[in-house]
Amino acid sequence: MASKLLPSRVESILLVRLSARGDVTFASAMIPCLRLRFPKARIGWVVEEASQDLVAHHPDLDEVIILPRAHWKRLRAERGPLAVAGEMAEWISRLRARRYEVALDLQGLLRSGLVTYLSGAPLRIGLGSKEGSRPLMTHVLPRDRGEVRRISSEYHYLAEALGLSPGDFPMSVYLAEEDQTGAERLVQEQGLEGGFVALCPFTTRPQKHWLEEAWAALAERTASLSGHPAVFLGSPDDRTAMDRIAALMQGRSVDLVGRTTLGEAAALVGRAKAMVGVDTGLTHMAIAFRTPTVALFGSTTPYLDAPNPQTRILHHPMECAPCETRPTCDGAFTCMRSIQTAEVEGALRQVLAGASIRLGGSGAGAA
């Protein structure tokens, strides 16, 4: 599909997607598309600290520019706004010195729009720009076009609108060697060399959570279902919730919540025989790594069609869904409560069986 937005020759392209980890994972599919169309172009990405590991080691990126937003917040609290203003001015000066020709705002928010504008790129294309960021762009494309049921649908649409060749549009996440090494160390320490099933119950939004008692029941059944132990993954902020789940369990599982780096957790998901997770970054990374995955969606539905044969999506449509950040159920979270443990167990059996068939055959499809 031809596009009049991008010139036939481009020497430098800047991608702006600052956060969050799941969304950065979705947007990663843009990188190989751009590299295929512009093999000699300099391609960069601006990202916040918490998500930098997802793009920092991508072989098709020439540079990753860290927007130190969390650092600036701390600096403002410690030393005041003038100190922050000085650092921001220096950061903007370094960004503009890179002289990008094209900047793509993949996030569409005011802060990402400001970064895109301040890059100085003469051609600035926003995806669904809002929060007052539209005037900062030279062109704005709608975000709600394309096949909304597919994973990374908005970025797939953008790639087509820009005249790229998205094809299957696979997400592409590369981890640091130290993350892989750390994951291997944890596998050996926990005696997981024979394999494990990763469980990822946690997000920052309670309306995306499955029931804690259901996670406990699933973890206790995982070994008999799969022949492998369950491994819980999460951040230090999830520690209290994990303790509640552990208190409901009698069987053994491996609790690594808060005991890995983000990169190590991602590497473990990539090594797992299978994973079960809610709408969180690790679930989407599992799909990128082609780990057999059971995804539990309710108040948010980032995609509804399984993106590959290794994925099963469990979602019970409700009139109020997707409610995103504004639940109307007064904390009942009926959409997630309606997902039964037996359903998840059945889906887990399916993805494990599918993986066994592929790996036991000619070898095709082994990730």
C-alpha positions in Angstrom: 0.0 0.0 0.0 1.6 3.2 -1.1 1.8 6.1 1.2 2.2 9.8 0.6 3.3 10.4 4.2 6.8 9.1 4.1 9.2 10.1 1.4 10.8 7.4 -0.7 14.2 8.1 1.0 14.6 8.6 4.7 17.9 8.8 6.5 16.7 8.9 10.1 13.5 7.9 11.9 12.6 8.4 15.6 10.0 6.2 17.4 8.5 7.6 20.5 6.7 5.1 22.8 7.6 6.0 26.4 5.6 3.3 28.4 4.2 0.9 29.4 5.9 -2.4 29.1 3.1 -4.2 27.4 2.5 -1.4 24.9 6.2 -1.1 24.2 6.1 -4.8 23.4 3.2 -4.3 21.0 4.9 -1.4 19.3 8.2 -3.3 18.8 6.7 -4.9 15.7 7.2 -1.5 14.0 11.0 -1.9 14.1 11.6 -4.6 11.6 9.0 -3.1 9.3 10.9 0.2 9.2 14.2 -1.6 8.8 12.9 -3.6 5.9 11.7 -0.4 4.1 14.7 1.8 5.0 17.6 -0.6 5.4 20.2 2.2 5.7 18.3 4.6 7.8 19.3 5.5 11.4 16.4 4.4 13.6 16.1 5.4 17.2 13.6 5.0 20.0 12.7 7.3 23.0 11.6 5.3 26.0 11.3 5.7 29.8 13.6 4.0 32.2 11.2 1.2 33.3 10.7 -0.1 29.7 14.2 0.5 28.2 15.3 -3.1 28.5 12.6 -4.1 26.0 14.2 -2.2 23.1 17.8 -1.5 24.3 19.2 -4.7 22.7 17.2 -4.7 19.5 19.5 -5.4 16.5 17.5 -3.2 14.1 17.7 -0.1 16.4 20.7 2.2 16.1 20.1 4.0 19.3 17.8 4.0 22.3 17.3 7.4 24.1 16.2 7.2 27.7 13.7 9.8 28.9 14.6 9.9 32.6 11.1 10.9 33.8 11.3 9.0 37.2 14.7 10.6 37.8 13.3 14.0 37.1 10.5 13.5 39.6 13.0 12.5 42.3 15.2 15.5 41.4 12.4 17.9 41.6 11.5 16.6 45.1 15.1 16.8 46.3 16.5 19.9 44.6 13.5 21.8 43.2 12.2 22.7 39.8 15.2 24.7 38.6 17.5 21.7 38.8 14.9 19.7 36.8 14.6 22.5 34.2 18.4 22.5 33.7 18.5 18.8 33.1 15.5 18.9 30.8 17.0 21.6 28.7 20.2 19.6 28.3 18.3 16.5 27.3 16.2 18.3 24.7 19.4 19.9 23.3 21.0 16.4 22.9 17.8 15.0 21.3 17.6 17.9 18.7 21.3 17.5 17.9 20.5 14.0 16.5 18.5 15.7 13.7 15.9 13.1 13.0 14.0 13.6 9.7 10.8 11.7 10.8 9.4 11.2 14.2 6.5 8.8 15.0 4.5 9.3 18.2 3.2 5.8 18.8 1.7 6.7 22.2 -0.5 9.7 21.3 -0.4 11.4 24.7 0.7 15.0 25.5 4.1 13.9 27.0 5.0 11.7 24.0 3.7 14.4 21.7 6.0 17.0 23.3 9.0 14.7 22.9 8.1 14.1 19.3 7.8 17.9 18.7 10.9 18.8 20.6 12.9 16.3 18.6 12.9 18.9 15.8 11.9 16.4 13.2 10.2 18.3 10.3 7.8 15.3 9.7 6.0 14.3 12.8 3.2 11.7 12.6 1.0 11.0 15.6 -1.1 7.9 16.2 -4.4 8.9 17.7 -3.0 12.0 19.2 -4.9 13.4 22.2 -4.5 15.4 25.4 -3.7 18.4 23.2 -0.9 16.8 21.3 -2.5 17.0 17.9 -1.2 20.5 17.1 2.3 19.3 17.8 2.1 16.9 14.8 2.3 17.5 11.1 0.0 14.6 10.5 -2.3 12.5 12.7 -3.6 9.1 11.9 -6.6 7.5 13.8 -5.8 4.8 16.4 -9.1 2.8 16.1 -8.7 1.5 12.6 -7.7 -1.9 11.3 -8.5 -5.3 12.8 -9.1 -4.3 16.5 -9.3 -7.9 17.6 -5.7 -8.7 16.6 -2.6 -8.1 18.7 -0.8 -4.8 18.0 -3.7 -3.8 15.8 -3.1 0.0 16.0 0.5 -0.4 15.1 -0.3 -2.8 12.2 -2.7 -0.2 10.9 0.0 2.5 11.2 2.5 0.4 9.3 0.0 -0.1 6.5 -0.8 3.6 6.4 2.8 4.5 6.1 3.2 2.2 3.2 5.3 -0.4 5.0 5.0 -4.2 4.6 3.8 -5.5 8.0 3.3 -9.1 7.0 2.6 -11.2 10.1 3.8 -8.2 12.1 5.6 -10.2 14.9 6.6 -8.4 18.1 10.3 -8.4 18.5 11.8 -8.3 22.0 15.5 -8.9 22.7 16.9 -9.2 26.2 20.3 -8.4 27.6 22.8 -11.3 28.1 22.8 -10.5 31.9 19.1 -11.1 32.0 19.4 -14.5 30.4 22.3 -15.3 32.7 20.3 -14.2 35.8 17.4 -16.4 34.6 19.6 -19.4 34.2 21.0 -18.9 37.7 17.5 -18.8 39.1 16.5 -21.9 37.2 19.5 -23.8 38.7 19.0 -22.5 42.2 15.3 -23.5 42.2 15.8 -26.9 40.5 13.8 -25.9 37.5 16.0 -27.5 34.8 13.2 -29.9 33.8 10.8 -27.1 33.0 8.2 -24.9 34.8 4.9 -23.1 34.2 5.1 -19.3 34.8 2.1 -17.7 36.6 1.8 -13.9 36.3 -1.2 -12.7 38.4 -0.3 -9.1 39.0 -0.9 -5.7 37.4 -1.3 -2.2 38.7 -5.1 -2.2 38.2 -7.3 -4.4 40.4 -10.0 -4.7 37.8 -7.5 -6.8 35.7 -6.8 -9.3 38.4 -8.1 -12.8 38.6 -9.2 -14.2 42.0 -6.4 -14.9 44.4 -8.0 -18.1 45.5 -8.2 -19.2 41.9 -4.5 -18.6 41.5 -3.8 -20.7 44.5 -6.0 -23.5 43.2 -4.3 -23.4 39.8 -0.8 -23.4 41.2 -1.6 -26.5 43.3 -2.9 -28.3 40.1 -0.1 -27.2 37.8 2.2 -30.0 38.5 -0.4 -32.7 37.8 -1.7 -30.8 34.7 1.7 -30.2 33.2 4.3 -32.3 35.0 6.1 -29.1 35.9 6.0 -26.9 39.0 4.3 -23.4 39.0 6.6 -20.4 39.3 5.0 -17.1 40.4 6.5 -13.9 38.9 5.9 -10.3 39.9 7.5 -7.1 41.2 8.3 -6.1 44.8 5.0 -4.1 44.8 3.2 -7.4 44.4 4.7 -9.0 47.5 1.7 -8.5 49.8 -0.8 -10.0 47.3 1.6 -13.0 46.7 1.7 -13.6 50.4 -2.1 -13.8 50.5 -2.1 -16.3 47.6 0.6 -18.4 49.3 -1.4 -18.5 52.5 -4.2 -20.2 50.6 -2.0 -22.9 49.2 -1.0 -26.3 50.6 1.0 -27.6 47.7 4.5 -26.5 46.6 5.2 -23.7 44.1 8.2 -21.5 43.4 7.7 -17.9 44.6 10.0 -15.5 42.7 7.8 -12.4 43.2 10.0 -9.4 43.8 13.1 -11.6 43.6 14.0 -11.0 40.0 14.8 -8.0 37.8 12.2 -7.1 35.1 14.6 -8.5 32.5 15.1 -11.7 34.4 11.4 -12.2 34.8 11.0 -11.7 31.0 13.8 -14.2 30.4 12.1 -16.7 32.6 8.8 -16.3 30.8 10.7 -17.0 27.6 12.1 -20.2 29.0 8.8 -21.5 30.5 7.0 -24.5 29.2 3.9 -22.4 29.4 2.5 -19.4 31.2 -0.8 -18.1 32.5 -1.2 -14.4 33.0 -3.6 -11.4 33.1 -3.3 -8.3 31.0 0.2 -7.4 32.0 3.5 -6.9 30.2 4.9 -10.4 30.9 1.9 -12.0 29.3 2.4 -10.0 26.1 6.1 -10.8 26.2 5.4 -14.5 26.5 3.4 -14.2 23.3 6.3 -12.4 21.6 8.6 -15.2 22.7 6.1 -17.8 21.4 5.8 -19.3 24.9 2.5 -21.3 25.0 0.3 -18.8 26.8 -3.1 -18.6 28.5 -4.2 -14.9 28.7 -7.0 -13.9 31.1 -8.8 -10.7 30.0 -11.8 -8.9 31.4 -12.0 -5.2 32.0 -9.4 -4.7 29.3 -9.2 -6.5 26.0 -6.0 -5.5 24.2 -6.7 -8.2 21.6 -9.2 -11.0 21.4 -8.0 -13.2 18.5 -5.2 -15.6 19.5 -2.1 -14.3 17.6 -0.5 -17.7 17.2 -1.4 -21.4 17.8 0.4 -21.3 21.2 -2.0 -18.8 22.6 -5.5 -19.2 24.2 -7.4 -16.1 25.3 -10.1 -16.4 27.9 -12.6 -13.6 28.0 -16.3 -13.5 28.9 -17.9 -10.5 27.2 -19.9 -8.1 29.4 -22.0 -5.1 28.5 -19.8 -2.9 30.6 -16.5 -4.2 29.1 -14.0 -3.0 28.3 -14.3 -0.4 31.1 -10.5 0.2 31.0 -9.7 2.5 34.0 -13.3 3.3 34.9 -15.0 0.2 36.3 -18.8 0.4 36.8 -19.2 -2.8 38.9 -18.3 -1.3 42.3 -15.4 -3.6 42.8 -17.2 -6.9 41.8 -15.0 -7.3 38.7 -17.6 -9.8 37.4 -15.7 -10.2 34.1 -12.7 -11.7 35.8 -14.7 -13.7 38.4 -16.6 -15.4 35.6 -13.4 -17.1 34.4 -13.5 -20.5 36.1 -10.4 -22.4 37.2 -11.5 -25.4 35.2 -11.5 -23.2 32.0 -8.0 -22.1 32.7 -6.8 -25.7 33.4 -8.4 -26.8 30.1 -6.7 -24.0 28.2 -3.4 -24.8 29.8 -3.7 -28.4 28.8 -4.4 -27.3 25.2 -1.4 -25.0 24.9 0.9 -27.6 26.5 -0.4 -30.3 24.1 0.1 -28.1 21.1 3.6 -27.3 22.2 4.3 -31.1 22.6 3.0 -31.9 19.1 5.2 -29.2 17.5 8.3 -30.0 19.4 7.8 -33.7 18.9 7.4 -33.5 15.1 9.8 -32.2 12.5 10.9 -29.3 14.7 9.1 -26.7 12.8 7.7 -23.9 15.0 10.0 -24.5 17.9 10.8 -21.1 19.4 
